[in-house]
Amino acid sequence: MSSSADEKFDSVPHSPICGHGEDTKKNLSATASVNHLHQTELLSKEEEEKLVWKIDTHLLPLQVATAGLQFLDKTSLAFSAILGLRASLDLVHQEFNWTSSIFYLGYLIACYPIAWCFVKFPLGKFISIFVIGWGAILALHAVAKGFPQLMVLRTFLGALESPITPGFSLITSMWYTPREHASRHCFWFAGSAVASILGALVAYGLLSYHGSMAQWRLQFLVLGVLTVAWGMAIWFLLPDSPETAYFLTPSERTFAALRPRKFQRTSQLKKWSRKQFVETLKDLKSWWFFIFLIVTSIPAGGFTTFGTILIQGFGFSPSETLLMTIPTNTVILIGVLIAGVLIPRLPNSRLLSMAALNIIAGVGCLMTMLLPEEQKIGRLVGLWLSALMATAWPLMLSVFASNTAGFTKKSTTSVFLFIGYCVGNILAPQFFFAAEAPRYETAYKVMLSCLAISVVMVLGLRVYLDMENKRRDRIQGTHVHAEDVREVDLQRDEVLVEVDETDQENLGFRYAL
């Protein structure tokens, strides 16, 4: 930010947004007094753009790298199948499938306690501890001696990776306005595609390694050590909230914290709200997220675990298979970046974009399933199009972040999301019957059915949320857009510092479509 902008920000004393007790009252009183003297301090459009750019350049690289490592660590199992894990550990029948499913059982077990921890503990430090933990468990995969040990390690790995995606979605909603949610979710999710490309290149390089350690063991060891080192780094680099951001001036922190609260009136007050928890259970959207995540995670989870095996089934060698995963992830990367750029410029387009991406993915599944085996390139193109189902994932997270308010409600709804995510991913590998290799007809039929159901669900949610927005417009006698731009006024908006309302309690809330 320019020095003149910094001077303007610093002319307003900073008060702790999430403070409590007498200190908070004194700070608020002092701020109110200064505001009375200065009349009004507004964050202009130009200054807000500079502030957002400053946040982006410090926060997004951390999210991109962490999300990338998580996805790379998760998909390392798929690469290890090409590097010889199945033969080395003598995995037979459905055992390899279960090493994928059990990961999500660990994820599932951790969901509820993780949601409680989100409310109680600083997010940045909490996430860094889990990154270090999952890196250590991943490195221990290198010493697995058989199926039982691998199953135990995969369970712990799932539990330790569980806070990352819901935690990052919460962080995004704490730092950004609804208009910015879709693009920021897409941008940090792009790290997953980049990491998968790099992972394929690393696995390809390992094919030429012929040392004393098995190739797949070396892969797990390298990725695990790298993840532990990164977890230690983000302990210092990832702020817990806008109020504690080391890269912002005190008054910039105040503006950064108030920007999203202008829309969602949500604060991390470090206490669990039973009222918000009960509201979550009664909210139709919560159950929609739960069912939708089951339906979409079945095809996406199957594709993540068996993508390399499907490509190898077309008749490619191990080295060719690893290289062929690069175009697959390039399609995901291009798709998610285009979505991140276009959706903020096309109001009310998130849910329609999700539906369109799933339709394209369904066409790709049909191509791969129906084309004859000799048309290898055509089937491969179909598989690449199928990968676009992954692009809908960050858009769904942005729909959650923009359409759920109240910190306890956000945390609890994230449990609904990730229980559904876990159930879908536990089921997904079980449709890949070994007897049907390499075409896996049942798996493709299930994926197609799930993609069709997801399109219907997305369009249904859009109709429901649009009706609710119009109902609220009628009640208030004015039209409010969910993704409009709102100025931050310190004199007026300081009252939001300890407000934590849900989307149902706040009638001024509008749902992003």
C-alpha positions as CSV (number, residue, x, y, z in Angstrom):
1,M,0.0,0.0,0.0
2,S,1.2,3.5,-0.6
3,S,2.5,5.6,2.2
4,S,-0.4,8.1,1.9
5,A,-2.9,5.2,2.2
6,D,-1.0,3.9,5.2
7,E,-1.2,7.3,6.9
8,K,-5.0,7.4,6.3
9,F,-5.4,4.0,7.8
10,D,-3.2,4.7,10.7
11,S,-5.2,7.9,11.6
12,V,-7.8,5.6,13.1
13,P,-6.8,3.7,16.3
14,H,-7.1,-0.1,16.1
15,S,-9.3,-2.0,18.5
16,P,-9.2,-5.7,18.9
17,I,-12.1,-7.1,16.9
18,C,-12.5,-10.3,18.9
19,G,-11.6,-8.9,22.3
20,H,-13.7,-9.3,25.4
21,G,-14.4,-7.6,28.7
22,E,-13.2,-4.2,29.9
23,D,-10.3,-3.8,27.5
24,T,-12.6,-4.2,24.6
25,K,-15.0,-1.6,26.0
26,K,-12.2,0.9,26.5
27,N,-10.9,0.4,23.0
28,L,-14.3,0.8,21.5
29,S,-14.9,3.9,23.6
30,A,-11.6,5.4,22.5
31,T,-12.4,4.6,18.8
32,A,-15.8,6.1,19.1
33,S,-14.4,9.2,20.6
34,V,-11.8,9.6,17.8
35,N,-14.5,8.9,15.2
36,H,-16.7,11.6,16.7
37,L,-13.8,14.0,16.2
38,H,-13.1,12.9,12.7
39,Q,-16.7,12.4,11.8
40,T,-16.4,9.4,9.4
41,E,-13.5,7.3,8.2
42,L,-14.4,5.5,5.0
43,L,-12.4,2.9,3.1
44,S,-12.4,4.2,-0.5
45,K,-12.6,1.9,-3.5
46,E,-9.0,2.5,-4.4
47,E,-7.7,1.9,-0.9
48,E,-9.8,-1.2,-0.6
49,E,-8.3,-2.6,-3.8
50,K,-4.8,-2.0,-2.4
51,L,-5.7,-3.6,0.9
52,V,-7.2,-6.7,-0.9
53,W,-4.1,-6.9,-3.1
54,K,-1.9,-6.9,0.1
55,I,-4.0,-9.6,1.6
56,D,-3.9,-11.7,-1.6
57,T,-0.1,-11.5,-2.0
58,H,0.5,-12.7,1.6
59,L,-2.4,-15.1,2.2
60,L,-3.1,-16.9,-1.2
61,P,0.4,-18.2,-1.7
62,L,0.3,-20.0,1.7
63,Q,-3.1,-21.5,0.8
64,V,-2.0,-22.5,-2.7
65,A,1.1,-24.3,-1.4
66,T,-0.7,-26.0,1.5
67,A,-3.7,-27.1,-0.5
68,G,-1.3,-28.4,-3.2
69,L,0.7,-30.4,-0.7
70,Q,-2.5,-31.9,0.8
71,F,-3.8,-33.0,-2.6
72,L,-0.3,-34.3,-3.6
73,D,-0.1,-36.3,-0.3
74,K,-3.6,-37.6,-0.9
75,T,-2.9,-38.6,-4.5
76,S,0.5,-40.1,-3.7
77,L,-1.3,-43.4,-3.2
78,A,-2.4,-43.3,-6.9
79,F,1.2,-42.6,-8.0
80,S,2.5,-45.4,-5.7
81,A,0.3,-47.9,-7.5
82,I,2.3,-47.2,-10.6
83,L,5.6,-47.2,-8.7
84,G,5.0,-50.8,-7.4
85,L,3.3,-50.5,-4.1
86,R,0.6,-53.2,-4.8
87,A,3.2,-55.8,-5.8
88,S,5.6,-54.9,-3.0
89,L,3.0,-55.2,-0.3
90,D,1.2,-58.0,-2.0
91,L,-2.2,-56.2,-2.1
92,V,-4.8,-58.4,-3.7
93,H,-8.5,-58.3,-4.6
94,Q,-10.0,-55.1,-3.1
95,E,-7.2,-54.4,-0.6
96,F,-5.8,-51.4,-2.6
97,N,-9.3,-50.0,-2.8
98,W,-9.6,-50.2,1.0
99,T,-6.4,-48.3,1.6
100,S,-8.1,-45.4,-0.2
101,S,-11.4,-45.8,1.6
102,I,-9.9,-46.0,5.1
103,F,-8.3,-42.6,4.6
104,Y,-11.8,-41.0,4.6
105,L,-12.8,-43.0,7.6
106,G,-10.1,-41.2,9.6
107,Y,-11.3,-38.0,8.0
108,L,-14.8,-38.8,9.1
109,I,-14.0,-39.6,12.7
110,A,-12.1,-36.3,13.1
111,C,-14.9,-34.1,11.6
112,Y,-16.9,-33.2,14.7
113,P,-14.0,-32.5,17.1
114,I,-12.3,-30.5,14.3
115,A,-15.4,-28.2,14.0
116,W,-15.3,-27.6,17.8
117,C,-11.6,-26.8,17.6
118,F,-12.3,-24.3,14.8
119,V,-14.4,-22.2,17.2
120,K,-12.1,-22.5,20.2
121,F,-8.5,-22.2,18.8
122,P,-6.5,-19.8,16.6
123,L,-6.9,-21.2,13.0
124,G,-3.5,-20.5,11.7
125,K,-1.6,-22.3,14.5
126,F,-4.1,-25.1,14.6
127,I,-3.7,-25.8,10.9
128,S,0.1,-25.7,11.0
129,I,0.2,-28.4,13.8
130,F,-2.0,-30.7,11.7
131,V,0.2,-30.1,8.6
132,I,3.3,-31.2,10.6
133,G,1.4,-34.2,11.9
134,W,0.2,-35.4,8.5
135,G,3.6,-34.9,7.1
136,A,5.1,-37.2,9.7
137,I,2.5,-39.9,9.1
138,L,3.1,-39.7,5.4
139,A,6.8,-40.2,5.8
140,L,6.0,-43.3,7.9
141,H,4.3,-44.8,4.9
142,A,7.8,-45.6,3.7
143,V,8.3,-48.2,6.4
144,A,4.9,-50.0,5.9
145,K,5.4,-53.8,5.7
146,G,2.0,-54.9,4.6
147,F,-1.7,-54.2,4.3
148,P,-2.5,-53.8,8.1
149,Q,0.2,-51.3,8.7
150,L,-0.8,-49.3,5.6
151,M,-4.4,-49.2,6.7
152,V,-3.4,-47.8,10.1
153,L,-1.3,-45.1,8.6
154,R,-3.9,-44.2,6.0
155,T,-6.5,-43.8,8.9
156,F,-4.3,-41.4,10.8
157,L,-3.4,-39.5,7.6
158,G,-7.1,-38.9,6.9
159,A,-7.7,-37.6,10.4
160,L,-4.7,-35.2,10.3
161,E,-5.6,-33.8,6.9
162,S,-9.2,-33.2,7.8
163,P,-8.9,-29.6,9.0
164,I,-7.2,-28.2,5.9
165,T,-10.0,-27.7,3.3
166,P,-12.8,-26.7,5.8
167,G,-10.3,-24.5,7.6
168,F,-9.2,-22.7,4.5
169,S,-12.8,-22.2,3.5
170,L,-13.4,-20.6,6.9
171,I,-10.3,-18.5,6.5
172,T,-11.5,-17.3,3.1
173,S,-14.8,-16.2,4.6
174,M,-13.0,-14.4,7.4
175,W,-10.8,-12.3,5.0
176,Y,-13.0,-11.8,1.9
177,T,-16.5,-10.6,0.9
178,P,-19.0,-12.9,-0.8
179,R,-18.2,-11.3,-4.2
180,E,-14.6,-12.5,-3.7
181,H,-15.3,-16.0,-2.4
182,A,-15.5,-17.9,-5.6
183,S,-12.3,-16.5,-7.1
184,R,-10.2,-17.0,-4.0
185,H,-11.5,-20.6,-3.5
186,C,-10.6,-21.3,-7.1
187,F,-7.2,-19.7,-6.9
188,W,-6.1,-21.7,-3.8
189,F,-7.6,-24.9,-5.1
190,A,-5.5,-24.4,-8.3
191,G,-2.6,-25.4,-6.1
192,S,-4.0,-29.0,-6.1
193,A,-3.7,-29.2,-9.9
194,V,-0.2,-27.7,-9.9
195,A,0.9,-30.1,-7.2
196,S,-0.5,-33.1,-9.1
197,I,1.5,-32.1,-12.2
198,L,4.6,-31.8,-10.1
199,G,3.8,-35.1,-8.4
200,A,3.5,-36.8,-11.7
201,L,6.9,-35.5,-12.7
202,V,8.5,-36.6,-9.4
203,A,7.0,-40.0,-9.8
204,Y,8.2,-40.2,-13.4
205,G,11.7,-39.3,-12.2
206,L,11.6,-42.0,-9.6
207,L,11.0,-44.6,-12.3
208,S,14.7,-44.1,-13.1
209,Y,15.8,-44.6,-9.5
210,H,17.1,-48.1,-8.7
211,G,18.6,-47.7,-5.2
212,S,18.2,-49.8,-2.2
213,M,14.8,-48.2,-1.2
214,A,11.7,-49.0,-3.3
215,Q,10.5,-46.2,-5.5
216,W,7.2,-45.9,-3.8
217,R,8.8,-45.8,-0.4
218,L,11.1,-43.0,-1.4
219,Q,8.2,-41.0,-2.8
220,F,6.4,-41.2,0.6
221,L,9.5,-40.3,2.5
222,V,10.3,-37.2,0.3
223,L,6.8,-35.9,0.4
224,G,6.5,-36.4,4.1
225,V,9.6,-34.6,5.0
226,L,8.7,-31.7,2.7
227,T,5.3,-31.4,4.3
228,V,6.7,-31.4,7.9
229,A,9.1,-28.5,6.9
230,W,6.2,-26.6,5.3
231,G,4.0,-27.1,8.4
232,M,6.8,-25.5,10.5
233,A,7.0,-22.6,8.2
234,I,3.3,-21.7,8.2
235,W,3.3,-21.7,12.0
236,F,4.9,-18.3,11.6
237,L,3.5,-17.2,8.2
238,L,-0.3,-18.0,8.4
239,P,-2.1,-15.5,10.5
240,D,-4.9,-16.7,12.8
241,S,-7.3,-13.9,11.7
242,P,-7.2,-10.4,10.2
243,E,-6.8,-8.9,13.7
244,T,-3.4,-10.7,14.1
245,A,-2.0,-10.3,10.6
246,Y,1.7,-9.4,10.9
247,F,1.7,-7.9,7.3
248,L,-1.0,-5.3,8.0
249,T,-0.8,-2.1,10.1
250,P,-3.1,-1.9,13.1
251,S,-5.8,0.1,11.4
252,E,-5.5,-2.0,8.2
253,R,-6.4,-5.0,10.4
254,T,-9.5,-3.2,11.5
255,F,-10.7,-2.5,8.0
256,A,-9.7,-6.1,6.9
257,A,-11.8,-7.6,9.7
258,L,-14.8,-5.4,9.1
259,R,-15.1,-5.9,5.3
260,P,-16.6,-9.4,5.4
261,R,-18.6,-8.6,8.5
262,K,-20.5,-6.0,6.5
263,F,-22.1,-8.9,4.7
264,Q,-22.2,-11.9,7.1
265,R,-22.0,-10.3,10.6
266,T,-19.9,-13.3,11.7
267,S,-17.2,-13.2,14.4
268,Q,-15.1,-15.9,16.0
269,L,-16.0,-15.2,19.6
270,K,-14.3,-18.3,20.9
271,K,-17.5,-19.8,22.3
272,W,-19.7,-22.6,21.0
273,S,-23.3,-21.5,20.3
274,R,-25.9,-24.2,21.0
275,K,-28.5,-22.1,19.3
276,Q,-26.5,-21.9,16.1
277,F,-25.8,-25.6,16.3
278,V,-29.6,-26.4,16.5
279,E,-30.3,-24.0,13.6
280,T,-27.8,-25.9,11.5
281,L,-29.6,-29.2,12.1
282,K,-32.9,-27.6,11.1
283,D,-31.6,-25.8,8.0
284,L,-32.4,-27.4,4.7
285,K,-29.2,-26.2,3.2
286,S,-27.1,-28.2,5.7
287,W,-28.7,-31.4,4.5
288,W,-28.4,-30.4,0.9
289,F,-24.6,-30.0,1.4
290,F,-24.5,-33.4,3.1
291,I,-26.3,-35.2,0.3
292,F,-24.6,-33.2,-2.5
293,L,-21.1,-34.0,-1.2
294,I,-21.9,-37.8,-1.1
295,V,-23.2,-37.7,-4.7
296,T,-20.3,-35.6,-6.1
297,S,-17.5,-37.3,-4.0
298,I,-18.3,-40.7,-5.4
299,P,-17.2,-39.9,-9.0
300,A,-14.5,-37.4,-7.9
301,G,-13.1,-39.8,-5.3
302,G,-13.0,-42.7,-7.7
303,F,-11.2,-40.5,-10.3
304,T,-8.6,-39.3,-7.7
305,T,-7.7,-42.8,-6.6
306,F,-8.0,-44.7,-9.8
307,G,-7.1,-42.0,-12.4
308,T,-3.6,-43.4,-13.0
309,I,-4.9,-47.0,-13.1
310,L,-7.6,-46.1,-15.6
311,I,-5.0,-44.5,-17.9
312,Q,-2.7,-47.5,-17.6
313,G,-5.7,-49.6,-18.6
314,F,-5.8,-47.9,-22.0
315,G,-2.5,-49.7,-22.8
316,F,0.1,-47.2,-21.7
317,S,3.3,-48.1,-20.0
318,P,4.0,-46.9,-16.4
319,S,6.1,-44.0,-17.6
320,E,3.6,-43.0,-20.3
321,T,0.8,-43.3,-17.7
322,L,2.5,-40.8,-15.4
323,L,3.1,-38.4,-18.2
324,M,-0.6,-38.7,-19.3
325,T,-1.8,-37.5,-15.9
326,I,-0.2,-34.1,-16.7
327,P,-2.8,-33.1,-19.3
328,T,-5.5,-34.3,-17.0
329,N,-4.4,-32.0,-14.2
330,T,-3.7,-29.2,-16.8
331,V,-7.4,-29.4,-17.8
332,I,-8.4,-29.0,-14.1
333,L,-6.0,-26.1,-13.7
334,I,-7.2,-24.2,-16.7
335,G,-10.9,-24.9,-15.8
336,V,-10.5,-23.6,-12.2
337,L,-8.5,-20.5,-13.2
338,I,-11.1,-19.6,-15.9
339,A,-13.9,-20.1,-13.3
340,G,-12.0,-17.9,-10.8
341,V,-11.6,-15.1,-13.3
342,L,-15.1,-15.2,-15.0
343,I,-17.5,-15.9,-12.1
344,P,-16.8,-12.6,-10.2
345,R,-17.6,-10.8,-13.5
346,L,-20.8,-12.8,-14.1
347,P,-23.2,-12.2,-11.1
348,N,-25.3,-15.2,-9.9
349,S,-23.3,-17.7,-12.0
350,R,-21.8,-20.1,-9.4
351,L,-24.4,-22.7,-9.3
352,L,-25.0,-22.6,-13.1
353,S,-21.3,-23.0,-13.6
354,M,-21.3,-26.0,-11.4
355,A,-24.1,-27.6,-13.3
356,A,-22.3,-26.9,-16.7
357,L,-19.0,-28.4,-15.5
358,N,-20.7,-31.6,-14.3
359,I,-22.6,-31.9,-17.6
360,I,-19.2,-31.7,-19.5
361,A,-17.7,-34.2,-17.1
362,G,-20.6,-36.5,-17.8
363,V,-20.0,-36.3,-21.5
364,G,-16.4,-37.2,-20.9
365,C,-17.4,-40.2,-18.9
366,L,-19.7,-41.4,-21.7
367,M,-16.8,-41.0,-24.2
368,T,-14.4,-43.1,-22.1
369,M,-17.0,-45.7,-21.3
370,L,-18.5,-46.2,-24.8
371,L,-15.7,-45.7,-27.2
372,P,-14.0,-48.9,-28.4
373,E,-10.6,-49.9,-26.9
374,E,-8.7,-49.2,-30.1
375,Q,-9.7,-45.5,-29.9
376,K,-7.3,-44.9,-27.1
377,I,-6.8,-41.1,-27.7
378,G,-10.6,-40.5,-27.8
379,R,-11.1,-42.4,-24.6
380,L,-8.2,-40.4,-23.0
381,V,-9.8,-37.1,-24.1
382,G,-13.0,-38.3,-22.5
383,L,-11.1,-39.0,-19.3
384,W,-9.6,-35.5,-19.4
385,L,-13.0,-33.9,-19.8
386,S,-14.2,-36.1,-16.8
387,A,-11.6,-34.3,-14.7
388,L,-13.6,-31.1,-14.9
389,M,-15.8,-32.5,-12.2
390,A,-13.0,-31.5,-9.8
391,T,-13.4,-27.9,-10.9
392,A,-16.9,-27.8,-9.4
393,W,-15.4,-28.5,-6.0
394,P,-14.0,-25.0,-5.2
395,L,-17.3,-23.4,-6.5
396,M,-19.2,-25.6,-4.1
397,L,-17.0,-24.4,-1.2
398,S,-17.6,-20.8,-2.2
399,V,-21.4,-21.5,-2.2
400,F,-21.0,-22.8,1.4
401,A,-18.7,-19.9,2.5
402,S,-21.0,-17.2,1.0
403,N,-24.4,-18.7,2.1
404,T,-23.7,-19.7,5.7
405,A,-23.3,-17.1,8.5
406,G,-22.6,-17.5,12.2
407,F,-19.2,-18.9,13.3
408,T,-20.6,-22.0,15.1
409,K,-23.0,-22.6,12.2
410,K,-20.2,-22.3,9.7
411,S,-18.1,-24.8,11.6
412,T,-21.0,-27.2,12.1
413,T,-22.1,-27.0,8.5
414,S,-18.5,-27.8,7.5
415,V,-19.0,-31.1,9.4
416,F,-22.1,-31.8,7.2
417,L,-20.0,-31.1,4.1
418,F,-17.1,-33.3,5.1
419,I,-19.2,-36.2,6.5
420,G,-20.8,-36.3,3.0
421,Y,-17.4,-35.9,1.4
422,C,-16.0,-38.8,3.5
423,V,-19.0,-41.1,2.9
424,G,-18.7,-40.5,-0.9
425,N,-15.0,-41.1,-0.9
426,I,-15.3,-44.3,1.2
427,L,-17.8,-45.7,-1.2
428,A,-16.1,-44.5,-4.4
429,P,-13.3,-47.1,-4.7
430,Q,-15.7,-50.0,-3.9
431,F,-17.4,-49.6,-7.3
432,F,-14.1,-50.4,-9.1
433,F,-14.4,-54.1,-9.1
434,A,-11.1,-55.9,-9.9
435,A,-12.9,-58.4,-12.1
436,E,-14.0,-55.6,-14.4
437,A,-10.5,-54.2,-15.0
438,P,-9.5,-52.3,-17.1
439,R,-12.9,-50.9,-18.3
440,Y,-14.6,-50.8,-14.9
441,E,-18.1,-50.6,-16.3
442,T,-19.9,-50.5,-13.0
443,A,-17.8,-47.6,-11.8
444,Y,-18.5,-45.5,-14.9
445,K,-22.2,-46.1,-14.6
446,V,-22.2,-45.0,-11.0
447,M,-20.2,-41.9,-11.9
448,L,-22.6,-40.9,-14.6
449,S,-25.6,-41.4,-12.4
450,C,-24.0,-39.3,-9.7
451,L,-23.1,-36.5,-12.1
452,A,-26.7,-36.4,-13.4
453,I,-28.1,-36.2,-9.8
454,S,-25.7,-33.5,-8.9
455,V,-26.9,-31.3,-11.8
456,V,-30.5,-31.6,-10.7
457,M,-29.5,-30.8,-7.1
458,V,-27.6,-27.7,-8.1
459,L,-30.4,-26.3,-10.2
460,G,-32.9,-27.1,-7.4
461,L,-30.7,-25.2,-4.8
462,R,-30.5,-22.2,-7.1
463,V,-34.3,-22.0,-7.4
464,Y,-34.7,-22.4,-3.6
465,L,-32.1,-19.7,-2.7
466,D,-33.5,-17.3,-5.4
467,M,-37.0,-17.7,-3.9
468,E,-35.6,-16.9,-0.4
469,N,-33.8,-13.8,-1.6
470,K,-37.0,-12.5,-3.2
471,R,-39.0,-13.2,0.0
472,R,-36.6,-11.2,2.0
473,D,-36.7,-8.4,-0.6
474,R,-40.5,-8.3,-0.2
475,I,-40.2,-8.2,3.6
476,Q,-37.7,-5.3,3.6
477,G,-39.2,-3.5,0.7
478,T,-35.9,-3.2,-1.2
479,H,-33.7,-5.3,-3.5
480,V,-30.4,-6.3,-2.0
481,H,-27.7,-8.1,-4.1
482,A,-25.6,-10.7,-2.3
483,E,-22.5,-9.7,-4.1
484,D,-22.7,-5.9,-4.1
485,V,-19.9,-3.7,-2.9
486,R,-20.3,-2.0,0.5
487,E,-18.1,0.7,2.0
488,V,-16.6,0.2,5.4
489,D,-17.5,3.1,7.7
490,L,-15.6,2.8,11.1
491,Q,-18.1,5.0,12.9
492,R,-21.0,2.9,11.9
493,D,-19.5,-0.5,11.5
494,E,-17.5,-0.8,14.7
495,V,-20.6,-2.3,16.3
496,L,-20.0,-5.4,14.3
497,V,-16.9,-6.3,16.3
498,E,-18.8,-8.7,18.6
499,V,-21.8,-9.5,16.4
500,D,-22.2,-13.2,15.4
501,E,-25.5,-13.8,13.6
502,T,-26.6,-16.6,11.3
503,D,-27.9,-16.2,7.8
504,Q,-31.4,-16.9,9.2
505,E,-31.2,-14.4,12.0
506,N,-30.0,-11.6,9.8
507,L,-32.8,-10.6,7.4
508,G,-30.4,-8.3,5.5
509,F,-28.5,-11.4,4.4
510,R,-28.8,-12.5,0.8
511,Y,-27.8,-15.8,-0.7
512,A,-25.2,-15.9,-3.5
513,L,-26.3,-17.8,-6.5
